[in-house]
Amino acid sequence: MSRKASLGAFLSGNPFPNGWTDGLFYREKMRAIHRVAPSELQGAELQGRGRVLEVGGGRSGVASLLYPEADIVTLDIDFELSKSQPGWERSSFVCGDARSLPFADDSFDVVTLFDVLEHIEEDNRAAEEALRVVRPGGAVLVSTPEANWHYPYYKAMEPYCPHESELMREWGHVRRGYRDPELAALFGRNAERRATFINPVTAFFHDIAFSRLGPRRRKILYALTAPLTAIGYWLHRPSTRGTETAFAWRK
């Protein structure tokens, strides 16, 4: 039986440099994912190790960090990403489409769609495929922006930031995000668990991270606002108002 990594071990693998400043938003995302992810994988077909499919995993390797003892399959539509996968012993890469997964029914203990659905026009097909390949009792994990996500969060930062439409094109978004009822419709019911991240206080660091400000000005702003941001980070609970959310559905 594969167990979920401890929160500290999981967060230590944050792939973004400067994890408490430029990469704080990703640390928040990882914490929310950890909060909703199952504690254990049964892994009946793999001698108890468990099997996880990370759809659209790119090169981050979040699933491998979350379940370090499990067999991980990363699926992405970009074959070039196969050359920059984390060197985990039990990880493999498959080039494929989230809308037509090349796997049998009930093949995985967990299927993840971390910041993926908002990139797919036919998101209903991706949700159906995730539910098809996860085993009964398994989980589908999703993270996505809220439908009212916007950038920058603080209007005063607008002169120093790219327009959000520029970022959405760069990131390949086809929609801003989701409301809970929209996701419930995709997966057939409300999520079993949910946890928000990037709250109104910590969002300022997110604004800075993707701004056009140079390193020196960023450091000054980070230093000036660090005490308040730290309080916002440590007091954040799964139900705290946030701009993005992680969800878990059981099959």
Number of C-alpha atoms within 10 A of each C-alpha: 14 19 17 21 18 13 13 9 12 21 21 11 17 22 15 15 10 10 17 17 21 20 17 23 24 20 24 23 24 23 20 24 27 20 20 21 23 21 14 15 24 17 20 12 12 12 10 14 21 23 26 28 28 22 26 23 23 20 16 17 21 23 26 27 22 25 26 20 21 26 22 25 22 28 24 21 16 13 13 12 17 18 9 10 17 15 10 14 12 13 20 16 19 17 17 17 16 24 17 12 19 14 13 10 15 17 18 28 27 32 30 26 23 22 20 19 26 23 18 17 13 13 17 16 16 23 21 16 19 29 24 19 22 26 19 15 13 24 26 27 24 24 26 25 23 17 16 11 16 15 20 22 18 12 10 9 15 15 12 15 19 16 14 15 13 10 14 16 10 9 11 13 18 14 14 17 23 19 13 14 13 14 21 14 12 15 20 14 13 17 20 11 16 22 24 27 30 27 21 15 18 23 22 20 24 20 22 22 18 15 19 14 15 10 8 9 12 18 14 11 14 19 12 11 14 16 11 11 22 14 12 17 19 8 9 21 16 17 11 14 15 21 20 23 26 28 27 25 24 19 17
